[in-house]
């Protein structure tokens, strides 16, 4: 059985459980470093044996312990702890056998040994069979290496739970040490002392070297093997992993019979171990490098050369390892050929990141011949575009395209892939666009297929800068080039980008284009492009507001991307899912999902831009405005001016909203003008949906109603009759915001009922999508207009706030049925605000719920039956103090809280002081933990 300390404890405790309990002998088997001595120390502290004498016997060190005379027994209960019995000579073993045979009731012994160092395998007490007394219970436990969780705990203890204790580091530690505790602890000690400080990468673990204790052990065992047989141990060190008998013999160069003898000698001396059926190597993988470094250089090169040949006969061939052996042998042509085969094999099976890492490392090596660079660089680029690039790829490609010796077709292909990476994976759109234009021109004469690919990339409309008409022009060129090429995969690539372009501006033919994608194609290249087309359609459907159609598109697109090996497409689909969940009100756990996605794509933050923005939108609604700005600005990972146009417009709308909430109206108006210019230049008007209401409100409140009117007019004209539900709802919201701002600015209460009706229409449109947060916001605005009209003494037009057909069959805000006869608009507004506050609370929109309740209190009549004077809350927070404290804890300033709750900053200050006094909070931040 696999031993644990718990099982050993139970085994020995049995001997002391009762006065008549028989003696127990426990053999503990464990290879070097598994913790046998540590286990004995723990057994010496058994709580079940307070009155038992402990007797240590360290074999080969103490020369044995005194034992009872012949025929005598121990006079008191004794726990005998025998360490390293494999070191005992025959005389010591004879005395130990006599002691163990003489144990009586109330005694026990634990005997540890290394099975690989026993003179006679399987017989820890020597070659002479021992006659065990009938009364003696004999047990055997086997210590096991640590599993990954135990290694993680050891790493946390040694390095702390910080940056060094990463999953990558723990996995590398397990792999390098085989989980042997002594090796783990010694290697962690090296990593702890590293300067600069260990950051938790596998490369750092690999570079740490071999702990001195392990190196001495493995080298002593290696040199215990006769010199004629030693090359077989060296062969195992060069192969650096479990290897078959014939492979070891082939690499050693010893021949069949001498090689077989050498393997037996290596196993007998414990230099090597059997790691699996018919597979041999070092018990601790890390030990191989210590032996390899001790091999003379010329001999080591010969071993590597033979290793390359031996591994080339494996099936499947491990080409990366073959290449490494060729390089170590000084055979550079063989190395480069093997690298190419390894990268092609990895790419074919979808392991793009593995191919990228290998090719980057190879191309970064000085002195690579131009012909080899011309073969390997396009392979790197293709993998990087399809997969998830490493940070080094763009720099490597940018250097290679400057190589004057590259053939023009190869340079054009590299420039194409460089442009795609700059645009799609790094967010450097302007630079990527220029590179792609040059690539299209270079490839037009030499590679029609790749020219079509470059032109197809320029069809993609998401990048800031070029207008919709420019993208349409490139679509015509790309389609013609793809047809001329006769390449089905390229036709599909152009179709996928056509889908994205058509869907973006709600082309009536867009859904027909989606149906033309060859999703049943057996060609992996076509399937990857079809997957991209489906995910493009899903993303566009989110921006247009067709949320119910997104699930099917994403499911099919992701399944196809997984099957055809397109991880970039898979990850981009995850971002689309986060956007859909935000707008459809699936907020439970959404912040965590965003943060996890950001962490998973840390090496390529642009891919996580959707997650950054959604996380920022959540922070706005929750009142965590400091965090909101950080997330909306992508936490500084790249310039927000390079965000895709719809995402940039969404982030800009949220920032404008924050700025308005802080009463910084002039700044908000300036931000609105800048953001609107980007959308207007692009000309894809459905993408203005998340910006328009806030931009219009900012300009109207700043007094620039002319520009606000122009925005609304351009938005309406740009949409035309396009089927874009989210943009239609946003247009109604924008008109309502403009009407409300003008009525308030001009002191015209009679204009507010019309604004309320426009808000109500927007709320009804959002309810149909469905978009519960936007629906609730616009319903709150409608109620706010009604209350403002009432406060200003304006007309009370029932039709402006209630239309029976707008409420029938709906739930949530703005859904209460109109009573018979003309309703009381103020009562309607109060009821809707109560509903809004509850819906905001249900979503988790803390700031919005607090604001709605504050507005509600300005018009809600006092409840009957309350005694005069202020209610007493003694040491409990009053409702107002709780609201103020909650907003203060989320990071809002006194001025921002005052604007939200319709209070003066002085009153807010008093409420915060009262909340801190009652809760015992030491600071505003401390309030978050106490309220």
Secondary structure, DSSP 8 states (H G I E B T S, - for coil): -EE-HHHHHHHHHGGGSSTT---EEEEEE--TTS-HHHHHHHHHT-TT-TT-EEEEEETTTS-------TT---SS-EEEEEE-GGG--HHHHHHHHHHHHT--TT-EEEEEE-GGG-SSTT-TT-SS-----TT-EEEEEEE----HHHHHHHHHHHH-SSTTS-HHHHHHHHHHHTT-HHHHHHHHHHHHT-SS-----HHHHHHT---HHHHHHHHHHHTTS-TTTHHHHHHHHHHTS-EEHHHHHHHHT--HHHHHHHHHHHHHTTSSEEEETTEEE-SSTTHHHHHHHHS-HHHHHHHHHHHHHHHTTSSS--HHHHHHHHHHTT-HHHHHHHHHHHHHHHHHTT-HHHHHHHHHHHHTSTT--HHHHHHHHHHHHHHHHHS---TTHHHHHHHHTT-TTS-HHHHHHHHHHHHHIIIIIT--HHHHHHHHHHHHHHHTTT-HHHHHHHHHHTT---SSSS-HHHHHHHHHHHHHHHHHHT-HHHHHHHHHHHHHHHHHTT-TTHHHHHHTS-TT---HHHHHHHHHHHHHHHHHHHHHT-HHHHHHHHHHHHHHHHHHT-HHHHHHHHHHHHHHHHHTT--TTHHHHHHHHHHHTGGGGGGGHHHHHHHHHHHHHHT-HHHHHHHHTGGGSS-GGGS-HHHHHHHHHHHHHHHHHTT-HHHHHHHHHHHHHHHHHHT-GGGGHHHHHHHHHHHHHTT-HHHHHHHHHHHHHHHTT---HHHHHHHHHHHHHHHHHHHHHHT-GGGHHHHHHHHHHHHHHHHHHT-HHHHHHHHHHHHHHHHHHHHTT----GGGT--HHHHTT--STT-S---SSS--HHHHHHHHHHHHHHHHHHHT-HHHHHHHHHHHHHHS---TT--SS----TTS--HHHHHHHHHHHTT--HHHHHHHHT--HHHHHHHHHHHHHHHT-SSHHHHHHH-
